Amino acid sequence: MKLGEMLVRDGRLTEPQLDTALKHQARDGGRIGTVLFEHGFIDLEALTVYLGLELGIPIATGAMLERAKRAAVRLLQPQIAFKHKCVPLVVQDRQLIAAVEDPHDFAALEALNQITGYRVLPRVAPEVRIYYYIERYYGVARPARFVKFGDTARGDEGAVDSGLPAPPLPGLPPVPSAPVAAPGPRPRLRSTKIKMFDESEALELDAEDLIDSLDADDAAPAPVAPVAQTAEAAAAAAPPARQRSTIPPPLTPQPMHADLAMRELATASDRNRIVDALLGYAADTFEASVVFTVRDNMAFGWKAIGVPGYAHVEHLLIPLDAPSVLQLAMAAENHVFHGPLVASTVNSYLYKVLGTPEPQHVSAGVITIGKRVVNILYGHGKELSPIQIGVLGQVCKSAAEAYTRLIAAKKK
C-alpha cells in the first residue's frame, strides 16, 4: 500500500488533501511525503513512521539523527553524504547504521559500502530531515526548496504522538539517561548476559577484541559544521573518498548431496568450511539460497547463491519478530519450515533485495546452539518432500554440532 493510501486509511489525511498534494507533486516534483509536509498536512514524526511502514524498513527518528556519532559521521566526505542523501548514525560491530532517503537504492548502498568499508544497514528518514542534518553535520547547504523549513526539521527528544502505529522494525537502542563512568582502568571481563549468538564474533574475536570493536564508535556526538556551503563547493574542497570494496566474488559451490554435506560438517575445522557445506547442500536442493547470521533478534544476510542480487545480500536485514518466512521457521516446533510463501512487507523486501520474483515454495531451517540462534538457511524454487524436509533439519543440526565443536576447540 502506498504512503498516501495508508495515511488516508488511518485518518491522518483526507482524500481532498491527498489530491491537492498529488497535483502539486505533478507540477513541482519531489517526494509525496515532502509535499505533504510542505502543505502542513502531516508532521515529520508521523511521516517517518509511515515511510517505515510503506517500505518495510527500520526508521531513523529525529532523535536518532540528533544523536549521530562523530565516528560515524566522519566516515563520509560532505559531497558523498549529499550525493547519496545519507547521514551516518552509529558504527556497531563492523556495520554502519545510516539514515537514508531511499533504503531500496541498492546501488547507493553498495557505493557507501565500498567507500566506508562497512556493511551499511539503512534506516529510512524523510528527505527534509536528511538534508537538514547533512547541512548541520557536513556544512553543505540544503537545496533552496528546503531552506524555508529552518529548524523545524530538527529532531525532537520529546514525546512522540501516542496515536501513531508502532514502527514496523526496531531502530537504534535507547541511550542511557545518566551514564556513569567506572573509576580506574576498565577490567577485562567476559559478559555473562544471554544474547543471540553471532558465530563470526565467537570464532574470530576474543572478549577484549569484541569490547574494543563495540567501543570503536566513541560516545561523542557529531559536531555542528560551522559554515554552510554548496554541494559543489564541498566537492571541490574535500579530498576524494577512499574506495574499499568488501564484496567477495560470487560463490559457485559444487552441489553436494546431503549425506556428503553432513560428512563435511562433521570434520569442518573453520566456519568457512561450515558455510561451504551448507551452500553445497543448498545448491543441490534449491534454485536459490541465502545463509543468514542472527544477532539481537535480527537476521543479517551473509552468503547467497543463485540470486541476481548477490552483491546486495549483505544489506539484508530481516526482523525475526515481523511476519516472514524466517519467522515461520523460528516458530516451527523443529525449527524447519517448508510451504507456500505468505504475503508480507518483509517478504516483499527480501525478494526485492535478492532481485528474484516471489517464489511459490520456500524453505528455511534454523541452526541453534542451545537456545541461541546462529544461522538460518533459506532456500526456494523447489517443493520438498517430507523426507527432504527432514533432511534439511538434519543438515541444520549437523551445522550446529560443527559450531559447538569449533567453539570448544577455541576455548582450549
N, C-alpha and C positions, 0 to 999 in steps of 0.2 A: 504494500500500500504506500502511495506517495505521501510526502510530507504534508501537503495541503489537505489531502483527504483525511489523514489521521487527526489533524487539528480540528477540522470540521466535525468529524465523528465524535471527538471528545468535548465538543462545545467550547473550544478555545478560539474558534474562528467561525465567522458566519459565511455563508455562501456568497453574499454580496462583497464581503471583504476579500475573499479569495479571488473572485472575479476581477475586482479592482487591481489586486496585486499582479495577477497574470497579465492584465492589459499593460500595466507599467513595465513588467518584465519584458514583454514583447517589444515595447517601444525603446526602453533604455538598456536592456540586457541585465546581466547579473544573476546571482543565485536567488531563488524564490525566497529562501529564508532571509536573505539580506533585504529584499524588497519589503517583506512583511515587517521587519524591524524598522526600516526607514519610515514606514507609514504608521508606526506605533500600534500595529495590530498584535504584536507579541513581544515579550521581553526575552533577553538573551538566555536566561536560565531555562525557560521553557523551550526555547528554540534548540538549545544544546541537548536537552533530554530527548526531544522528538527526532533530532538528527540521529542520535544513537539508536532509537527505536526503528527508524526508517532503514538505516544501513546495517544494523546488527553489529555495531562496533562499540567498544568501550568509549566513554565520553571523557573529555577534559573540561572540567568545570572552570569557572572564573577563578575560584580559589586555588585550583591546581596550577593554573597559568601564573597566578600571583606568586606562587611558591617555587617557580622554576629554579633549579640549582645552577650555580655558576659553572660547575664542572661539566654539566650537560650543555649549557648554552654556548660555551666556548668551543664546542666540537665543530660548529659550523661557522663559516665566514658570512658576513652580512648579506652579500649578494646571493649566496646559496640558500640561506634561510628565506629570503624574499622570493627567489625564483620558484622554490618548491612549496612556498607558503607553509613553513614548518617552524614550530617553536619547541626545541628540545626541553624536556621537563626534568628527567632524572635518569641516571645510569644505575641499573640494578643488575648485579652479576655481570654478565657480558652482553647486556641488552640495553638499548636506548629507548625509553618511553618518550614519545614525542606527540605533541598536538599538531594535527594537520587538517587542512580543509577537506581533502578528498582521500580517505583511507583506502579507497579502491583503485587509486592510481598507482599500480604496482611498479610501473617504470620509475616513478618518482621515489618510491620506497627503496627500489633497488639502487638507484643513484645515491640515496642517502646512506645506504648500507656500505657501498663502496667508498664513499667519502669518509665516513666516520670509523669504519671497521667494526661497527656493532650491528647486531641484529636489531632492526627497527620494529618496535611494537607501536602501532598507531593508535591514537585517541582522537576522536573527531571533535572539532570545535567550529563555531560559526566563523566565516571569513572576516567578519567585523572584528572579532577578538584576535584572530590570528594576526591581522595587520597591525592592530593596536600594540600587541606585545612584541612584534618584530621591531616596531619603531621604538618601543621602550627599552628593549634589551640590546638591539643592534644599531640604533640610531638611524635606521632607514625610514624616510618619510612615508606615511601612508599615501595611497592613491587619493587624488582630490575628492573622490566620491565619499571617502570615509573620514575626512578631516572634520566635517561638521559634527560628528558624534562626540568629539572631545574625549573626556574621561568617562563617558557613560559606558564605554565598552569594558572598563576595568572590572576585574573580578571582585566579588563581594564575599567577605568571610561570614556575613550574617546568615540569618535563617533563610532556607530555601522554601519556596512555595510548597506547602504540605499537600496541596491538591494535585501536584504533578504525579504522573505514574513513576514507578521505580525505574531507574536506568536499567537497560537490558543486560549490561555486563558490568563487572566491577571495574573501578578505576584505581587510582593510586591509594596506598594505605594512608590512614589518618596520621597527622603529625602530632606528637605528644604536646600537651598544652604547656607543660613546665618541665622540660627535660633537665635532669641534674647530672652533672659530670662526676664520675667517681674520682676520688683523690688518688694520686700516685700513678705509677705506670699501669697500663692495662695488663691483667694476668692472661696467660694462655689458657683458655677454657674451651672445652668442647660442650656444646649445648646439648642438654638432655630433653629439650622440648620436642614433642612429637610433631612431625610435619611431613608433608608429601615428599617422597624421596626422588632426588634428581641424580641419576647414576653418573652423569658427567662430573658433578661435584664430588661424589663419593669416590670415584675411581681415579680422578685426576688431581684433586686438591686435598691437601691435609687441612686440619682445622684452622691453622693460622693463615694459610693462603686464602681460605674461604672468607675469613673475617676481613682480611685486607682487601679482597675484591669487593666485598659489600661496602666497605668504608671508603673505597676509592672516590666516590662522589661525596665530597665534603658537604657539611650541612649549611655552608654559606649560601645565601640566596644570590641570584644573579643580579649584578649591579645595573642601575639605570644608565643607559647611554646618554652622554652629556649633550650632544648636538644631533638633531635630526638631519639626515642627508638624503638625497635622492638615491634610488636604486642604482642609477648609472654611476653616481659618484662613489658609492660603496664598492661597486665592481671595479672601478679604476684604482681605488686606494688599497683594496685588500689584495694580499698575495694569493696566488692560485691555490685552491684547496688540494690537499693531499689525497691522492687516489689510492685506495687499498681494496682490492677485490677479495672478498671472502667466500665467494660462491665456488664450491668444488665442482669438478667436471661431472657430467651426468653419470649416474650409476648404471652399469649394464651387467648385473649379476647373472650368472648362469642359472637357469631354472633348476631347482633342487627338490627332489621328492621329499615328502615329509619325513620318511624314515632316515634319509641321509641328513636332512636338516637337523633332526634331533641328535644324530650321532655327532655332527659338528658342534652343536651346542654343548654336548656332554664333555667335549675336550677343549672348548674355547678358552683361550688364555688372555683375551682382552676384549673390550667392549666392541671394537671394530669387527672382530670375528663373530660376535653375537649378532650384530645388526646385519652382517653379510649373510648369515644363515637365515635370519628372519626374512630378508628380502629375496633370497634364493627360493625359499619356500613360497613366498608371496608371488614371485614371478611364475612359479609352476601352477599356482592355484587361482590367481586373479588376473584380470586385464590391467589393473592399476592398483597401486598400494602406497600407503603412507605409514611411516613409523613416527609416532608422537612421543615426546617426553612429557612428563607430568610433574607439575610443581604448584603448590598452593591452589589446588582445585582448578587449575588451568592446564590445557593440553597445548603444547608448542610443537609446531611442525619441525621435524628433524631430517628425515631422509624420505625420498619418494622414488618410485619407478613407474613408468608407463603413463605419465601425465604431462601434457604440454607445458603446464605452469611449474615445472620442476624448479626453475630459478627462484620462484617466489615462495616455495614451500616453507622457508624459514620465517616468513612473515605471518604464517598461520597462527592464530590464537583462538582456541575454542574453549569456552567456559563449560565446565562439566556440570554446572547447576542450571544450564539452559537446555531446552529440548534439542537434541541432536542424536545422530547415530552413535556417537561416543557415549552419551549419557545412557542410552539404552543398554550398551554393553556394560557400563558401570553398575547399572541396576539389576542386571541379569543374575540369577542365582549362581551360575557357574562362570560369570564374567565373560560370556561369549554371546554375541548377538548375530543373527542372520535373518534377513527378511526384507520386505519391500521398504523403500525409502518413504519416510513420513515427511510431509512438507513442514518446514520451519525456517525462520530467518537465518539461523546459524548454519543449517544445512545448505541453504542457497549461497551463503557467504563462502562456505567450504568449496563448493564446486566452481564458484567464480574465481577463486584464487588458483585452483588446480587447472582451470581452463578446460573443463570437461562438462558435457551435458549431465544433468541429473540422471543417475542410473536407476534401473528398475530394482536390482537386488544389491544389497550392501551387507558387509560383514565387518565385525570388529571383535578383537579379543584383547582382554586386559592382562597385563603382566604385573604381578604384585609380589612383594616380599613381605610376608605377614599381612598387615593392613595397609602397607604403604604401596602406592601405585608407582610403578617405574615407567612403563611404556604402555601405549595402546597401539596395536597393529590393526590398521584399517585396510580393507580391500573391497573392490567392486568389479562388476562385469560378468560374474558367473553365479548361477544358482547352485548352492551346495546341497548335497545330500545329507541326511542325518549323520552318516558316518564321517563325511568330510567336516561337518560342524564339530563333531567330537575330536577330530584330528587337530583342528585349529586350536581347541582348548589344550590339547596335549603339547602342541608346539609352544604355546604361551607359557605353560607350566615348565617346560624344559628351559626356556629362556630365563625364567625366574630362578630356577636352580643354578643356572650358569652365573647369574649376577651374584647370588648368595655365595657361591664358591670363590668368585673373584674378590668380593669384599672381605671374606675370611682370610684369603691369602694376603691381601694388602695389610691387614691388621697385624699379621705376624711380625 
